Amino acid sequence: MLLRFVRVMNALYAPVILGIYLVAFLAAFTSMFFFPPAAILLVIVGVLGLFFFWTLGALMRGLERWLDPSTGDPDSDGGGSESVDD
């Protein structure tokens, strides 16, 4: 149940963040004509928000990998460390 919730959140995360940034862009664009300092503030908050949203996304992906190890590294076969004999 928790894994399903985390997968849905990971699937919806990028479109939701894109929507937030589009709304912020429209707010900054319209406020540019009425109150320019608000537009500058929204740009600064948006750039600083990139770090926050990137960190949150990495934490959510890590939580999904922790809950279901088979969704980990796409290059691995899901197994543990194996010794290779030549």
ABEGO torsion letter per residue (X at the ends): XAAAAAAAAAAAAAAAAAAAAAAAAAAAAAAAAABAAAAAAAAAAAAAAAAAAAAAAAAAAAAAAAABAAABBAABAGBBBBBBBX
